[in-house]
Amino acid sequence: RFIPNPGHKPGFLPMFLGDQGINTVVSGGMGAMAVNLFNERGIDVIIGAVGSVDDVMDQYLAKTLVSTGSVCEHHEHEHECGEHN
């Protein structure tokens, strides 16, 4: 189902999505704190998704989408997301 994004507020989306019954989030990249907040709400996080939404969803449904486990890191004013482009 489609759920409109209510906007970004630190720590809000894990609670919001958990309240919606979401159990998995698929992302190209995400910080460690965000991953931990999702996991605390019982939401699995798949990191490193690349490609169109349709392709990624096909991989997820076929159980071939694998998380890289590589979280984004912020260092002062630089941003690094491991292998993500």
C-alpha positions as CSV (number, residue, x, y, z in Angstrom):
1,R,0.0,0.0,0.0
2,F,1.1,3.6,-0.5
3,I,1.6,5.8,2.5
4,P,2.4,9.4,1.9
5,N,5.7,10.6,3.5
6,P,4.8,13.0,6.3
7,G,8.2,14.7,6.0
8,H,11.5,14.3,7.8
9,K,11.8,14.9,11.5
10,P,14.6,13.2,13.4
11,G,13.4,9.9,14.9
12,F,9.8,10.4,13.6
13,L,9.6,7.9,10.7
14,P,10.5,4.7,12.7
15,M,7.6,5.5,15.1
16,F,5.2,6.5,12.3
17,L,6.0,3.5,10.1
18,G,5.8,1.2,13.1
19,D,2.4,2.5,13.9
20,Q,1.4,1.8,10.3
21,G,2.3,-1.9,10.7
22,I,5.4,-1.6,8.4
23,N,7.9,-4.4,9.1
24,T,10.6,-3.7,6.5
25,V,12.2,-0.6,5.1
26,V,14.3,-0.7,1.9
27,S,16.8,2.1,1.4
28,G,19.8,3.1,-0.7
29,G,21.6,4.4,2.3
30,M,20.8,5.2,6.0
31,G,22.8,6.2,9.1
32,A,23.4,3.8,11.9
33,M,21.2,5.8,14.4
34,A,18.3,5.6,12.0
35,V,18.8,1.8,11.5
36,N,18.9,1.3,15.2
37,L,15.6,3.3,15.7
38,F,13.9,1.2,13.1
39,N,15.2,-2.0,14.6
40,E,14.0,-0.9,18.1
41,R,10.5,-0.6,16.6
42,G,10.8,-4.2,15.1
43,I,11.4,-2.9,11.6
44,D,14.0,-4.7,9.5
45,V,16.2,-2.4,7.3
46,I,17.6,-3.4,4.0
47,I,20.4,-1.0,3.0
48,G,22.1,-0.7,-0.4
49,A,19.2,-0.9,-2.7
50,V,20.0,0.2,-6.2
51,G,17.8,0.6,-9.3
52,S,14.3,1.5,-10.1
53,V,11.6,1.0,-7.4
54,D,10.0,-1.7,-9.6
55,D,13.3,-3.6,-9.9
56,V,14.0,-3.3,-6.2
57,M,10.5,-4.5,-5.3
58,D,10.8,-7.4,-7.7
59,Q,14.1,-8.4,-5.9
60,Y,12.5,-8.0,-2.5
61,L,9.5,-10.1,-3.4
62,A,11.7,-12.8,-4.9
63,K,13.8,-12.8,-1.7
64,T,16.9,-11.9,-3.7
65,L,17.4,-8.4,-2.3
66,V,20.3,-8.5,0.2
67,S,21.3,-5.7,2.5
68,T,24.9,-4.5,2.2
69,G,24.8,-3.6,5.9
70,S,26.9,-0.5,5.0
71,V,25.5,2.4,6.9
72,C,26.1,6.1,6.1
73,E,28.5,8.0,8.3
74,H,28.7,11.7,8.8
75,H,32.1,13.3,9.5
76,E,31.9,17.0,10.3
77,H,30.7,18.5,7.1
78,E,31.5,15.6,4.8
79,H,29.1,12.8,4.1
80,E,30.1,9.3,3.2
81,C,27.8,6.4,2.4
82,G,30.2,3.5,1.9
83,E,29.7,2.2,-1.6
84,H,26.5,4.1,-2.4
85,N,26.5,6.5,-5.4
